[in-house]
Amino acid sequence: MLASRLTQARRASGRSAEAVARSAGVSVDTVRSIEKGRTSTPEFFTVAALAAELDLSLDELYAFARQPAQNDHQAPDDPSGCVST
């Protein structure tokens, strides 16, 4: 969820991953890794720097990241852990 919100904000700003990375003081590989979900738990200061560059509050990112995934439709009483459709 964090990855998608950061990607949405960056695209909405009209900036490239390279431009945001440079302004935030992080590597472009780090930005791309976060956006693609390869880095599931990025460093706090990295997230804070990206949030500042993209005019996002950390509270907003936290709330967004805590939301269940849109495609998770598991029934709460389903002990099998299978995802229903």
N, C-alpha and C positions, 0 to 999 in steps of 0.2 A: 504494500500500500504506500509506503514511503517513497518507493521508487517511482510509482506512477504519479504521485502528487508533485514530486520535484521535476519530473519530465514535463508534466502539464504546465507548471509554472514557468519553466525555462522556455518552452515553445511559445507560450502566451507572451513572453517578454520579447520574442523575436530574436533571441540571442542563441548563438551556437554553444555547444558543450565546451568548446575551446575558450570562447569569450568568458563564459561564466566561471570556468575553472581558473583562468588567468586572474580574473578580478577577485575571486574568493581565496586565491593563494593555495589552491590544491591542484593536483595533476589532472589532466584531461582523462587519463586512464581511470582515476578514482571516480570522476563524475560518470563516465560511461559504465563503469562497473556497478555503481549504485543504481543508475537508471535501468540497467538491464537485469537487476536483481541478483547479480553475482555476489554482491557484498550485502548480506542480509542484516548485518549489525555494524554499520559504519561508525567511526569514531564520533563522539559527541561534538567536538570542535569542528570537524568537517561538516557535519549537518548544520551546525550553527552558522558557519561561514557561508554555506550555500543558501541557507534560509535568508540570511541578511542580504545577499546579492539578489535574491529573487523576491524580496519584500514579503516574505512569509514569516509569521510568528512561530516560535517553537511550540506554543500552545496549539496553534492550528495544525501543525505537522503531527504533534502527538495525538490529537483527537482524530485526525484523518487516519493515522497508522493503526489506531485501536479499533477502527470500524471493521466488521467482518468482511471478507472478500465477497464481491458481488456474485461469484459463481459457487459459493459455499451454500448448499441447500440441504445439508445433513439434518435429518429429523432429530430433535433433541432426545426422543425416546428410543432411537435406533442404536442398540448396543454394538452392532456390527462395525460401526465406524464407516460404513459405506455411504457414499454420497448419492442421494436420490435425485432423480431428474423429473 
